[in-house]
Amino acid sequence: MSNGIADRSDGELAALCLAGQRRAFAEIVRRHKAPLHRLVARLIGDEEEALDVVQEAFVSAHSALRRYDSARPMRAWLARIAINKARDWRRRRMVRRLISVVLPLDHALDAADDVPSIETQAADRQELDRVAAALATLPGNLREVLVLRTIEGLTQAETSGILAISEKAVETRLYRARQKLADRLGDTA
C-alpha cells in the first residue's frame, strides 16, 4: 500500500480524521506515541504512568483536532497537550500525597510513585538515577524546558511554541535549569 495512510502528512491525516477515517488518527498515534511517551516519562519520572498520560493526551487531541493548524508541526501541538496533561498528573499526585498524609490509608499511592524508568537499567545506572533525581527536583517550568531542549533535542523556536513562551524565556529557563541541575549534582559547571 504505497499510497496508503502511512504516506500521508500529519495535516492530511488530521483532515481525513475529521472526515471520519479512524485509521487516520491511528496513524497519528503510531507516529507520535513514542516521542510523547519519552517526553512525558521524563517530565513525570514514571514510565507506567506516562503511558496513561499520553493516552489522555491523545484523547484530548482527538477531541480538539478541529483546532489543529496544519501549517504548524503536529509534534509541537501534541507535545503541548501532553505537557498540559503531565502538569495535571503532577497536580493530582500532589493532592493524593497530601491526602495520604492526612489519611494514612493511601500508602500504596506513595510506593507507586517510585517506579524506576527503563533508562535506569543502563550500564551507568547509579549516575542516571542521580541525574533523574536531581531533574525531578527542578521546578516544572525549568524541567520542561530542559527536557524539551536537551533531552528531546527540540530547537529554541519549537520549545517556545510548545510552551507558549518567548524564545528569550526558553534561553533564560534553560540557563537556570542547567545551573540548578549542576548545583544539585555538585558539579562546577
N, C-alpha and C positions, 0 to 999 in steps of 0.2 A: 504494500500500500504506500507507494512513493508520494502521492499527493494527498495523504490522509491527514488526520487531526494532528499528528505529531509534527508535521511540516509547517503548520500554521504559526503565525506570530502570536504573541500574547494578546495583542489588540484584536486580532481576528478571532482568537479563541473566546475572548470576552463577548464579542458581538454574537458569535454562534451560541454561546451560553444564554445570552439574553433572548435569543430566538428559540430557546427551548432544547438545545442539544446538550444533554447531560454529559456526554463523553468529552465535550469541550472543557468543562470545568474539571473533570477528572484529569485531563492533560495538564491543566494549570497546576493542580495539586501535585501531580507527578514531577513536574519541572521544578517546583519551588519548595517542596516539603523539606528536603534535606538541608538546604541553606537556612531556612527558617528555623528548623529544629536546632541546628548548631547555634544560631543566634540566641534563641530563647533559652537553651540549656546553659549557655554561658552567662546570660543575664540572671537567671534564677538559681543556677547551680544544682539542678536536679533533672537528670536525663528523662526519668519516667514522667514526672510532672510536665516537662517540656512537651512531651507528645500530646498531652491533653490541652495545653495552652495553644499549641499550633493548630490542633483540631478546632478549638474555639475561634482562632483567628480566621481559619478558612470558612467556617460557618458565617462569621461576620462579613468576610469579604464577599461571599456569595450573595448575602442579603444586600450588600452595598454596591454590587457590581455596576449598577446604573451610574454611580458617581465616579467610576474609574475613568480617568482621562487617558485614552490610548496613545496620546502623544508623549506620555511620560512612562518611565520604566515600571513594569508590573512588579518587579522585585522590590523597588523602593516603596511602592504603595502597600504591598503585602507586609513588608518589614515594619512599616509604621503601625499597621493594625496589630501585628504580632507584639511589638513593643508595648503598645497600649494594653494588650491582654496580659503581658508579663507584669506590667505595673499593677493591674487589677489583682493578679495572682499574689503578688507580694503583699498587697494591702490585706487581702483575705487571710493570708498566712499570719500576718501580724495580729489580726483580730483573733484568730484561733489561738495563737500563743498567749495573748492577753487573757483570753477566756480560760485557757488551761492553767494559768497561774491562780485565777480566782476559783475555778472548779477543777481540781486535780484529776477528774475523770478522763481527761483527754490527753494523757501522757503519750499515747500511741502516735498522736499527730507530731509531737516533737521528734520522736525517733525516726519518722518517715522523712523529715527534713534533712537528714544526714546521709542520704544515699550517695555513694561516690560515683563520679562520672566515668565514662569509658576511658577518657584520656588519662585518668589517674592510674590506669593499669599499664601505662607505657614504661619504658626502661627507667626513666628518671622519675619514678612515682613520687618520691618524697618532695622533690622540688616542685613538681606540678601541684601537689597538694598545698604546699606552702604558698605558691603564687595564687592558686584558686581561692584560698582562704583570705589572702590579702585583697584580692579583687572583690570578693564578696563584702568586704568592709567599706568599700568605697561608696559614697553617696550614689544613688541611682542615676542622676544626670551625668556624673563623671564616668560611671561604669558603662553606661550606654554608648557614650562617645568612644571610649577606649575599645570596647568590643567591636563596634562598627568599623572604626578606622584601622586598628592594629590587628585584630584577630580576623575579622571578616574581609579586610582589605578594601573597603569602600573608599572612594575619594572624599575629599572635604566637601565638595558640592553635593554628592549623593547623601552623605551623612547629614548635611544641613537640610536637605529636602525631607529626609525621613523624619528627623526630629523637629522640623519646623522652627529652626533657629538659624541665625546668620552664620556665614562661614567663619567670621571672626570669633563668634561664640564657640564654634566647634574647635577652632585653634586654641582658644583660651582654656576650654574644658579639657582638651586633650593634654595640654601642658600641665594643668593642675592634677589631672588623673595620674599622669606619669610621675609627677613629684610625690604625690601621696602614696602611690604604689611603691616607689623607691624607698620612701621613709618607712613604710610598713615592713618592707623586706630587709631593711637595714643596709641597703645599697648606698653608694655615694654618687649616684647618677645625677 
